[in-house]
Amino acid sequence: MALRTLVRAPLAGFKPYVAGKPIEEVRRELGLAGRIAKLASNENPLGTSPRALAAMREAIEEVSLYPDDSAWCFRQAVARRHGVGMENVFAASGSVEVIELAAVAFLNPGDPVATSERTFAIYALAAKKAGAELRLSRMTDGRYRYDLRALASLVDERVKIVFLANPTNPTGTWFDRREFDAFMERVPPDVLVVYDSAYEEFADQDDMPDPLAHMRAGRRILYLRTFSKACGLAGIRIAYAVGPADVIAGLMTCRFPFNTNLVAQRAAVAAMDDEEFVHRSRDFARAELEFLRRGLAHLPVTVPPTRANFLLVDTNRDAEWLFVELQKRGVIVRPMGGYDLPRALRVSPGLRADNEAFLHHLGELLAGDGTPGQR
């Protein structure tokens, strides 16, 4: 007798998110020795906030104890920073947790969700897991940039959630305050707009939107921030969301108990005060991105503008082939075929020697004859 299928119908044929390759996996698979340049995951090449490191070293002595389930100190620090109440702050194990919980808490099967094509893959994956109807707007400006007017046209009274990333991953492009304010005027007031600001520290220009201004005006905005990038805390998974009290309460009903660990909570509180490290990380990223951009200008590639800590490099070759060949040479990048960009790589800057290695090997591969994907 055949066993019945336990996996829910919306998950049939579901393909989970694929993260960037870690250094040790590449070293093990390819038998590589020496330095490997990991430029695939938008990590901080300067390491971790020194204040956060000190807090983690102290906290490690207490890991025999459960963490504060309410993450009170962390949420209080966030509330003070943004001028909101504790009831407006959700502590999360990475911003991905907030995205997943929003789908679990607020979506019924068949509910429409709207977002853009070629944006962060977790939005579509979370919607599909919930059995929601996914509506995707097309990108503009050479297929790299959100078209907020087109996206707003997809948002009717049935849509429950809109997912936005600004700047967006993987293209690095952005929309400004004027565009976002116009978008919010078109979106029905009961729609939840999830505004994912994972790269905000790298986009500190004056024309960026203020999502909390809309929340204070009574709109349903969920504003996401992470410590993974600028603070160098990707390995401990800590983030937060700010939003209306009823939205935060909905997330709280669906989260796991102790969803943020003791070490992560302490590190995040300390990192919030380490402005010197954040500024240094931003300055480093800008300098190395400019170095990469100058080097790529001599190659047959297209590189959209970015306000994140990475570049999209649209080549005229098969990106999966380039990804494999670069790995053999000790350079890890991300191929973007899963985002309907089969000729594009995403690269985040490393130390100067790593960036030089990437440019050197990519140049050699693009100059080769008879390689796959050549036009």
Backbone torsions as a table, in degrees:
resi	resn	phi	psi	omega
1	MET	NA	128.2	-178.7
2	ALA	-73.6	140.4	177.7
3	LEU	-75.7	142.7	178.4
4	ARG	-69.5	153.6	178.6
5	THR	-77.7	127.5	-179.3
6	LEU	-92.0	-27.9	-177.2
7	VAL	-66.5	133.4	-179.4
8	ARG	-61.2	149.6	-176.1
9	ALA	-55.0	-41.6	-179.6
10	PRO	-61.3	-18.0	-177.6
11	LEU	-94.9	0.5	178.3
12	ALA	-64.2	126.0	-178.5
13	GLY	73.0	12.7	-176.4
14	PHE	-71.0	133.8	177.1
15	LYS	-108.0	117.0	-176.2
16	PRO	-71.7	164.8	178.1
17	TYR	-62.8	137.3	178.7
18	VAL	-109.8	117.7	-178.7
19	ALA	-82.5	169.6	176.3
20	GLY	-64.7	150.4	-178.1
21	LYS	-69.7	128.4	174.9
22	PRO	-75.1	157.4	-176.2
23	ILE	-58.8	-46.6	-174.9
24	GLU	-65.8	-32.3	177.9
25	GLU	-66.6	-43.8	178.3
26	VAL	-64.5	-43.3	179.4
27	ARG	-60.1	-42.4	-178.8
28	ARG	-68.7	-44.7	-176.2
29	GLU	-68.2	-38.6	-173.4
30	LEU	-104.1	-3.8	179.5
31	GLY	64.8	35.3	-177.0
32	LEU	-83.4	144.1	172.9
33	ALA	-115.1	164.1	178.2
34	GLY	82.1	-171.9	-174.4
35	ARG	-72.3	137.2	173.2
36	ILE	-115.5	129.7	-179.8
37	ALA	-90.8	109.9	177.9
38	LYS	-96.0	107.1	-178.2
39	LEU	-120.0	28.9	-168.1
40	ALA	-103.5	-22.2	-163.6
41	SER	-121.9	16.8	176.4
42	ASN	57.5	35.8	179.0
43	GLU	-85.6	168.1	-177.5
44	ASN	-91.0	111.1	-177.7
45	PRO	-70.2	-12.2	176.7
46	LEU	-84.5	-3.5	178.4
47	GLY	95.4	-135.8	-170.8
48	THR	-120.3	148.6	173.5
49	SER	-48.5	123.6	178.8
50	PRO	-57.6	-37.9	178.5
51	ARG	-64.8	-39.1	177.6
52	ALA	-66.6	-39.4	177.8
53	LEU	-60.8	-44.8	179.5
54	ALA	-61.9	-41.6	179.3
55	ALA	-65.6	-38.0	179.6
56	MET	-68.3	-38.7	178.7
57	ARG	-62.0	-38.5	177.6
58	GLU	-71.1	-41.4	-176.7
59	ALA	-67.6	-28.4	-175.9
60	ILE	-61.4	-22.9	178.1
61	GLU	-70.8	-11.9	-175.0
62	GLU	-113.1	13.7	-173.3
63	VAL	-75.8	0.2	170.1
64	SER	-74.1	-12.7	-179.4
65	LEU	-100.4	150.9	172.0
66	TYR	-67.6	149.9	175.0
67	PRO	-73.3	168.6	172.7
68	ASP	-67.6	112.5	-175.7
69	ASP	-60.8	-31.0	-179.2
70	SER	-86.4	-6.6	-176.6
71	ALA	48.7	46.6	-169.8
72	TRP	-59.2	-49.8	-177.0
73	CYS	-63.4	-41.7	179.3
74	PHE	-64.1	-49.1	-178.8
75	ARG	-65.2	-35.0	177.0
76	GLN	-63.8	-41.8	178.8
77	ALA	-63.7	-41.2	177.9
78	VAL	-65.0	-44.4	-179.4
79	ALA	-60.0	-42.1	177.8
80	ARG	-63.4	-42.6	-177.4
81	ARG	-61.3	-39.4	-173.7
82	HIS	-102.6	1.1	177.8
83	GLY	66.1	40.2	-179.9
84	VAL	-124.8	176.0	177.2
85	GLY	-87.6	162.2	177.2
86	MET	-58.4	-32.2	-179.0
87	GLU	-69.3	-8.5	179.0
88	ASN	-99.0	5.1	-173.9
89	VAL	-121.8	132.3	175.3
90	PHE	-118.4	127.4	176.7
91	ALA	-91.2	133.0	-170.9
92	ALA	-133.6	152.6	173.3
93	SER	-86.1	72.6	-174.2
94	GLY	86.7	149.4	-178.9
95	SER	-66.5	-22.1	176.3
96	VAL	-60.3	-34.6	178.6
97	GLU	-61.1	-40.5	179.7
98	VAL	-62.9	-43.5	-179.9
99	ILE	-61.0	-46.3	179.6
100	GLU	-64.3	-43.8	-178.7
101	LEU	-67.4	-33.9	176.9
102	ALA	-60.8	-40.6	177.5
103	ALA	-65.9	-43.6	-179.7
104	VAL	-65.3	-42.7	-172.7
105	ALA	-76.5	-33.8	-166.6
106	PHE	-117.5	-10.2	-174.9
107	LEU	-106.1	130.7	167.6
108	ASN	-97.4	156.1	176.1
109	PRO	-54.3	131.1	179.9
110	GLY	92.3	-12.2	177.1
111	ASP	-64.8	137.4	178.3
112	PRO	-78.3	142.4	173.2
113	VAL	-126.9	137.6	-178.9
114	ALA	-118.3	139.2	172.5
115	THR	-159.1	-171.8	-178.9
116	SER	-102.9	156.4	167.7
117	GLU	-66.7	160.2	174.4
118	ARG	53.7	34.9	171.8
119	THR	-114.3	-175.7	-173.2
120	PHE	-51.9	124.9	-170.6
121	ALA	-63.4	-26.2	-175.9
122	ILE	-63.8	-26.3	179.1
123	TYR	-61.3	-50.4	-179.6
124	ALA	-67.8	-39.0	-179.1
125	LEU	-64.4	-43.0	179.4
126	ALA	-63.6	-41.3	178.8
127	ALA	-63.6	-42.8	-179.9
128	LYS	-65.4	-39.0	178.2
129	LYS	-59.8	-34.6	-179.4
130	ALA	-83.3	-1.9	-177.8
131	GLY	73.4	23.8	-178.0
132	ALA	-80.8	163.2	173.2
133	GLU	-87.3	124.0	-175.8
134	LEU	-98.9	124.9	175.9
135	ARG	-113.0	123.8	-176.3
136	LEU	-116.9	128.2	172.5
137	SER	-90.0	155.2	177.4
138	ARG	-78.7	151.7	173.5
139	MET	-84.9	162.4	-179.7
140	THR	-122.0	-174.8	178.9
141	ASP	52.7	59.2	177.8
142	GLY	74.0	27.0	175.9
143	ARG	74.3	20.2	-174.6
144	TYR	-117.0	-13.0	-167.3
145	ARG	-127.7	141.3	175.3
146	TYR	-53.8	140.5	169.6
147	ASP	-110.3	90.7	-174.0
148	LEU	-65.9	-30.6	177.1
149	ARG	-65.4	-44.1	178.2
150	ALA	-65.4	-39.1	179.3
151	LEU	-64.5	-42.8	179.7
152	ALA	-60.8	-31.5	-179.4
153	SER	-67.9	-18.1	178.5
154	LEU	-87.4	-9.8	-172.2
155	VAL	-97.4	100.1	175.7
156	ASP	-106.5	-168.2	-175.2
157	GLU	-69.5	-14.1	178.9
158	ARG	-85.0	-21.7	-175.9
159	VAL	-67.8	132.4	179.7
160	LYS	-94.0	-42.9	-171.8
161	ILE	-135.3	140.5	167.2
162	VAL	-117.2	128.4	177.2
163	PHE	-103.0	126.7	177.8
164	LEU	-130.4	142.2	171.0
165	ALA	-121.4	131.9	-178.2
166	ASN	-147.3	111.2	-8.3
167	PRO	-60.5	160.4	-175.9
168	THR	-97.3	151.9	175.6
169	ASN	-109.7	125.1	22.4
170	PRO	-106.6	3.4	-172.2
171	THR	-85.5	-23.2	179.9
172	GLY	82.6	-2.7	-178.3
173	THR	-78.9	173.4	-172.9
174	TRP	-148.8	167.4	168.8
175	PHE	-122.3	151.7	-173.4
176	ASP	-97.2	-179.6	-175.0
177	ARG	-62.4	-42.6	-179.1
178	ARG	-60.2	-45.3	179.8
179	GLU	-63.4	-42.4	-177.5
180	PHE	-69.2	-41.9	178.8
181	ASP	-61.3	-40.2	177.7
182	ALA	-65.6	-38.6	177.1
183	PHE	-60.5	-46.2	-177.7
184	MET	-64.7	-30.2	176.9
185	GLU	-66.2	-28.4	-177.4
186	ARG	-88.0	-20.7	-174.0
187	VAL	-87.3	132.2	178.3
188	PRO	-55.3	143.8	-172.4
189	PRO	-67.5	-19.6	-179.6
190	ASP	-90.1	1.2	176.9
191	VAL	-79.0	138.0	175.4
192	LEU	-87.3	118.8	176.7
193	VAL	-99.7	111.2	177.4
194	VAL	-89.9	111.4	-175.0
195	TYR	-104.7	102.3	-174.8
196	ASP	-90.8	112.8	-173.3
197	SER	-115.8	46.9	-174.5
198	ALA	-61.9	-25.2	-175.1
199	TYR	-113.0	22.7	-173.2
200	GLU	-59.9	-36.8	-177.9
201	GLU	-61.8	-24.1	-179.7
202	PHE	-91.8	-3.4	-177.1
203	ALA	-127.4	65.4	-173.7
204	ASP	-94.3	18.6	179.6
205	GLN	-68.2	153.9	-172.9
206	ASP	-68.0	-19.3	-175.1
207	ASP	-89.4	5.6	179.8
208	MET	-74.0	150.8	-177.7
209	PRO	-64.6	160.4	173.0
210	ASP	-117.1	88.1	-175.8
211	PRO	-63.2	-31.1	-177.9
212	LEU	-71.1	-22.2	173.9
213	ALA	-61.5	-36.5	177.9
214	HIS	-72.4	-36.2	176.6
215	MET	-63.2	-43.2	180.0
216	ARG	-66.4	-23.1	176.9
217	ALA	-84.9	4.1	175.5
218	GLY	99.5	6.5	-179.5
219	ARG	-84.8	155.6	177.3
220	ARG	-86.1	91.8	179.0
221	ILE	-118.7	135.2	172.1
222	LEU	-118.1	110.9	-171.4
223	TYR	-100.4	116.7	-174.1
224	LEU	-103.8	134.0	174.3
225	ARG	-133.5	148.3	-178.8
226	THR	-129.5	156.7	175.2
227	PHE	-103.5	5.2	-174.0
228	SER	-70.0	-36.3	-168.5
229	LYS	-90.3	-77.7	-172.9
230	ALA	-66.9	-29.9	-178.1
231	CYS	-92.4	-8.6	177.3
232	GLY	68.5	38.7	-178.3
233	LEU	-116.1	29.3	-176.9
234	ALA	-59.1	-33.2	-174.0
235	GLY	-75.5	-14.2	-178.8
236	ILE	-107.9	-4.8	172.9
237	ARG	58.1	86.5	177.5
238	ILE	-145.3	135.6	-178.6
239	ALA	-159.3	-177.1	174.9
240	TYR	-153.6	164.3	173.6
241	ALA	-130.5	142.9	174.5
242	VAL	-118.4	132.2	-179.1
243	GLY	-168.1	-179.9	177.2
244	PRO	-58.4	150.7	-174.4
245	ALA	-59.1	-37.4	-178.5
246	ASP	-69.5	-32.5	177.1
247	VAL	-70.6	-44.2	178.0
248	ILE	-61.5	-40.9	178.3
249	ALA	-61.5	-37.6	176.8
250	GLY	-63.0	-40.5	176.4
251	LEU	-64.5	-40.4	-177.5
252	MET	-62.9	-33.3	-178.7
253	THR	-68.4	-21.6	-173.9
254	CYS	-107.0	-9.5	-175.9
255	ARG	-74.9	159.0	171.5
256	PHE	-74.9	147.1	170.8
257	PRO	-59.5	145.8	179.5
258	PHE	55.1	44.5	-174.7
259	ASN	-70.6	-19.8	173.2
260	THR	-117.3	131.4	-173.4
261	ASN	-82.6	166.3	-174.7
262	LEU	-59.9	-45.7	-178.1
263	VAL	-64.2	-42.8	-179.2
264	ALA	-64.8	-42.2	179.1
265	GLN	-59.8	-46.5	-178.5
266	ARG	-65.3	-41.5	-179.3
267	ALA	-62.3	-42.1	-177.3
268	ALA	-65.5	-41.8	178.5
269	VAL	-60.1	-43.7	179.6
270	ALA	-68.0	-40.7	-177.4
271	ALA	-65.3	-29.6	-179.4
272	MET	-62.7	-24.7	179.7
273	ASP	-95.9	-1.0	-176.1
274	ASP	-93.5	64.4	-177.2
275	GLU	-65.9	-31.3	-179.9
276	GLU	-61.2	-42.2	-179.7
277	PHE	-68.8	-39.6	178.7
278	VAL	-63.1	-44.0	179.0
279	HIS	-63.8	-40.7	179.3
280	ARG	-65.6	-39.5	178.8
281	SER	-64.5	-41.0	179.1
282	ARG	-66.0	-44.3	-179.6
283	ASP	-63.9	-40.5	178.5
284	PHE	-62.7	-47.1	-178.2
285	ALA	-60.3	-43.0	-178.9
286	ARG	-64.0	-41.8	-179.2
287	ALA	-65.6	-43.6	-177.2
288	GLU	-75.4	-32.2	173.8
289	LEU	-62.9	-40.5	178.0
290	GLU	-65.9	-38.2	176.1
291	PHE	-61.5	-45.3	178.3
292	LEU	-63.7	-42.9	-177.7
293	ARG	-62.8	-40.5	178.2
294	ARG	-64.0	-40.8	178.0
295	GLY	-67.1	-39.0	-179.5
296	LEU	-71.0	-22.0	179.5
297	ALA	-62.1	-20.6	179.6
298	HIS	-91.1	0.9	-177.3
299	LEU	-112.5	158.1	-179.3
300	PRO	-79.3	66.8	-177.9
301	VAL	-133.8	162.9	173.6
302	THR	-114.7	130.3	-178.1
303	VAL	-126.7	106.8	178.9
304	PRO	-65.2	158.6	173.7
305	PRO	-64.3	153.0	-177.6
306	THR	-139.8	149.7	167.4
307	ARG	-124.0	20.7	175.2
308	ALA	-106.8	-168.4	179.2
309	ASN	-103.8	39.4	178.5
310	PHE	-157.0	167.8	175.2
311	LEU	-123.2	144.1	165.0
312	LEU	-93.4	128.1	-179.4
313	VAL	-116.5	104.3	-178.7
314	ASP	-91.0	110.4	-175.1
315	THR	-99.1	177.9	173.8
316	ASN	-107.9	29.9	177.0
317	ARG	-129.5	167.8	176.1
318	ASP	-67.6	116.2	-174.8
319	ALA	-66.4	-32.0	179.1
320	GLU	-65.7	-39.5	176.6
321	TRP	-64.6	-44.1	177.8
322	LEU	-61.5	-41.1	178.4
323	PHE	-57.4	-47.1	-179.5
324	VAL	-66.8	-44.8	-177.9
325	GLU	-66.9	-37.6	177.4
326	LEU	-66.2	-38.3	176.7
327	GLN	-59.1	-41.3	179.1
328	LYS	-60.6	-25.3	-179.2
329	ARG	-97.8	9.4	175.0
330	GLY	84.1	25.0	179.5
331	VAL	-127.9	122.9	-179.5
332	ILE	-105.6	122.9	174.7
333	VAL	-127.5	-176.6	178.0
334	ARG	-116.3	122.1	172.0
335	PRO	-77.4	146.7	-172.0
336	MET	-110.6	23.7	178.2
337	GLY	-58.5	-34.5	179.0
338	GLY	-65.9	-13.7	177.6
339	TYR	-104.8	20.3	-178.1
340	ASP	61.5	33.7	174.1
341	LEU	-129.0	69.6	-170.5
342	PRO	-68.0	-9.9	178.5
343	ARG	-110.6	14.8	-174.3
344	ALA	-114.8	146.7	171.6
345	LEU	-117.5	148.9	169.0
346	ARG	-109.6	132.4	-177.3
347	VAL	-134.1	129.7	173.6
348	SER	-106.8	140.8	-173.9
349	PRO	-67.7	141.3	171.1
350	GLY	-107.9	-154.3	173.2
351	LEU	-67.7	162.8	-172.6
352	ARG	-55.7	-42.6	-179.7
353	ALA	-62.1	-36.4	178.1
354	ASP	-67.0	-41.5	180.0
355	ASN	-67.0	-38.6	176.5
356	GLU	-63.6	-40.5	178.9
357	ALA	-63.2	-43.0	178.5
358	PHE	-59.5	-50.1	-178.4
359	LEU	-62.0	-41.3	-179.5
360	HIS	-62.5	-50.5	-175.5
361	HIS	-72.5	-37.2	177.1
362	LEU	-64.0	-42.1	178.2
363	GLY	-59.4	-43.4	177.8
364	GLU	-62.1	-43.6	-177.8
365	LEU	-67.4	-39.9	-179.7
366	LEU	-71.9	-23.5	179.5
367	ALA	-84.6	-11.3	-176.8
368	GLY	-69.6	156.2	178.0
369	ASP	-103.9	145.7	173.4
370	GLY	74.3	17.7	179.7
371	THR	-86.8	156.7	-177.8
372	PRO	-59.4	146.8	174.3
373	GLY	82.2	5.3	-178.0
374	GLN	-70.9	136.0	179.5
375	ARG	-84.7	NA	NA
